Amino acid sequence: MSKAEVIERELYPTFGEFLSWLLGHRTFDDHFQPQYKMLFLDVVDYDFVVPLEHSSDMFDSVMREVGVEASLEGAYDKATDARSSVSAVLAREWFAEVDREIVEQLYRVFETDFLLANYTNFTDPNFPLPGFKT
C-alpha cells in the first residue's frame, strides 16, 4: 500500500470502520446520539412522535385527531426528495458489507428510535424504509 493510500485510508474510514468507531464511543455528540434521548421521554408524555419524512403524510391525521383545522405550508415531500431513494439504495449496500454483529449492536443502541419512528430493522429486507402506513 502506498503512502498516499495509507493517508487516504486513515482520513476516510470504511462504513464498517465508522460504525465500529461509533459503537466504541458511547458518549455520542448530538448528531450521533439516539434521538429519543433528546425527547426526554421520562419527563414529557408525547401524543405523537413524527419523523420528518412522515410529516406531510401524518399532518392531516394528527390535526384531525387533535381537532384542529390547519394546512401544512412548505411540508417535507419525500416523494420529491432524491435523497430518499438514493439513501435507501446506499444504506442497503453499505449495511450488506458490514459484519452482522456490528449491525445488531448498532440496532440495539438505536432500537428505541426505530420503534418510535416505526422504522424497519437494519436486517429487514425493506430497510431503511419505514413501516409507517397512513
C-alpha positions as CSV (number, residue, x, y, z in Angstrom):
1,M,0.0,0.0,0.0
2,S,1.4,3.4,-1.0
3,K,1.9,6.2,1.5
4,A,-1.0,8.1,-0.3
5,E,-3.3,5.1,0.1
6,V,-2.4,4.8,3.8
7,I,-3.2,8.5,4.4
8,E,-6.4,8.3,2.4
9,R,-7.4,5.2,4.4
10,E,-6.8,7.0,7.7
11,L,-8.7,10.1,6.5
12,Y,-11.7,8.1,5.0
13,P,-12.6,5.1,7.0
14,T,-14.9,2.5,5.5
15,F,-18.6,2.5,6.6
16,G,-17.9,-0.6,8.8
17,E,-14.9,1.1,10.4
18,F,-17.0,4.2,11.1
19,L,-19.7,2.0,12.8
20,S,-17.1,0.3,14.9
21,W,-15.8,3.6,16.0
22,L,-19.3,4.9,16.7
23,L,-20.1,1.8,18.9
24,G,-16.8,2.4,20.8
25,H,-17.7,5.9,21.7
26,R,-20.8,5.7,24.0
27,T,-20.8,9.4,24.7
28,F,-22.3,10.5,21.4
29,D,-22.5,14.1,20.4
30,D,-25.9,15.4,19.5
31,H,-25.5,14.4,15.8
32,F,-24.9,10.7,16.5
33,Q,-26.8,10.0,19.8
34,P,-30.1,8.2,19.7
35,Q,-32.8,10.8,19.1
36,Y,-35.0,9.5,21.9
37,K,-32.5,10.8,24.4
38,M,-33.3,14.4,23.3
39,L,-37.0,13.8,23.7
40,F,-36.9,13.3,27.5
41,L,-39.5,10.6,27.3
42,D,-39.3,10.1,31.0
43,V,-40.4,13.7,31.6
44,V,-42.7,14.6,28.6
45,D,-45.7,12.5,27.7
46,Y,-45.9,12.8,23.9
47,D,-49.1,12.1,22.0
48,F,-47.1,11.9,18.7
49,V,-43.5,11.5,17.6
50,V,-43.4,12.3,13.9
51,P,-40.3,11.7,11.9
52,L,-39.6,14.5,9.3
53,E,-40.0,12.2,6.4
54,H,-43.6,11.4,7.6
55,S,-44.6,15.0,8.5
56,S,-46.6,15.6,5.3
57,D,-48.2,12.1,5.4
58,M,-49.2,12.3,9.1
59,F,-50.1,16.0,9.3
60,D,-53.7,15.7,8.3
61,S,-54.4,12.7,10.6
62,V,-52.7,14.3,13.6
63,M,-54.7,17.5,13.1
64,R,-57.9,15.6,12.8
65,E,-57.1,13.7,16.0
66,V,-56.4,16.8,18.0
67,G,-59.4,18.7,16.5
68,V,-57.5,21.4,14.6
69,E,-58.2,22.6,11.1
70,A,-54.9,23.6,9.5
71,S,-52.7,23.3,6.5
72,L,-49.0,22.5,6.4
73,E,-47.2,25.1,4.3
74,G,-43.9,24.0,2.8
75,A,-44.2,20.4,4.0
76,Y,-41.4,18.0,3.5
77,D,-42.2,15.9,0.5
78,K,-40.4,12.6,0.5
79,A,-41.7,11.8,-3.0
80,T,-39.6,14.6,-4.5
81,D,-36.6,14.2,-2.3
82,A,-34.0,12.4,-4.3
83,R,-32.1,11.6,-1.2
84,S,-34.8,9.1,-0.2
85,S,-34.3,6.6,-3.0
86,V,-30.5,7.1,-3.2
87,S,-30.1,6.8,0.6
88,A,-32.1,3.7,0.7
89,V,-30.0,2.0,-2.0
90,L,-26.7,3.1,-0.4
91,A,-27.9,2.1,3.1
92,R,-28.7,-1.4,1.8
93,E,-25.4,-1.7,0.0
94,W,-23.3,-0.4,2.9
95,F,-25.1,-2.5,5.6
96,A,-24.8,-5.6,3.5
97,E,-21.0,-5.3,3.7
98,V,-20.8,-4.8,7.5
99,D,-20.3,-7.6,9.9
100,R,-23.7,-8.8,11.2
101,E,-22.7,-8.5,14.9
102,I,-21.8,-4.8,14.4
103,V,-25.2,-4.3,12.7
104,E,-27.0,-5.9,15.6
105,Q,-25.0,-3.9,18.2
106,L,-25.9,-0.7,16.3
107,Y,-29.6,-1.6,16.2
108,R,-29.6,-2.2,19.9
109,V,-28.2,1.3,20.5
110,F,-30.8,2.9,18.3
111,E,-33.7,0.4,18.9
112,T,-35.9,2.9,20.7
113,D,-35.6,5.4,17.8
114,F,-36.5,2.6,15.4
115,L,-39.6,1.8,17.4
116,L,-40.7,5.4,17.9
117,A,-40.4,6.1,14.1
118,N,-41.7,2.7,13.1
119,Y,-38.6,2.1,11.0
120,T,-37.7,-1.4,9.9
121,N,-34.6,-3.1,11.5
122,F,-31.3,-3.0,9.6
123,T,-31.7,-6.6,8.9
124,D,-35.2,-6.2,7.3
125,P,-35.2,-6.6,3.5
126,N,-37.1,-3.3,3.4
127,F,-34.5,-1.3,5.4
128,P,-34.3,1.6,5.7
129,L,-37.8,2.3,4.5
130,P,-40.2,3.0,7.4
131,G,-43.1,0.7,8.1
132,F,-45.4,3.7,8.5
133,K,-48.9,3.4,7.0
134,T,-51.3,6.4,6.7
